[in-house]
Amino acid sequence: MFQQTPVYDRLVAERGDILVQVRGEADRIHRDLARVLPQTSVPRPSTPPSSSAPEQPPRAL
């Protein structure tokens, strides 16, 4: 995944680990959907999609 750097570590310390927060929200939504739509299977990727380009850190807004 993303190779951590001092800048990334500082952002995580200042703003929190956004990637972990997003992953947690995605898991929560997946559980909610599984409860609401039990007859429909909701596919869940086991690994993030791979690409040839290196992953970029989130940009500040």
C-alpha positions, 0 to 999 in steps of 0.5 A: 500500500502507501509507503509512509513518509515523515510528511505522511506521519505528521499528517496522521498525527495532526489530522488522524489516519483518514485511510483507517477512518474511511475503511471503518466507514466502508465496513460499517456501510457494508454491514448495514447493507448486509442487514437491510438487503440479506437476499442480495449479496454485496460483493466486497473486494478483498484487496484494493484495486491495483494500478500501475501508478503509485498511490498518492497521499490525500490532498488537502482541500 
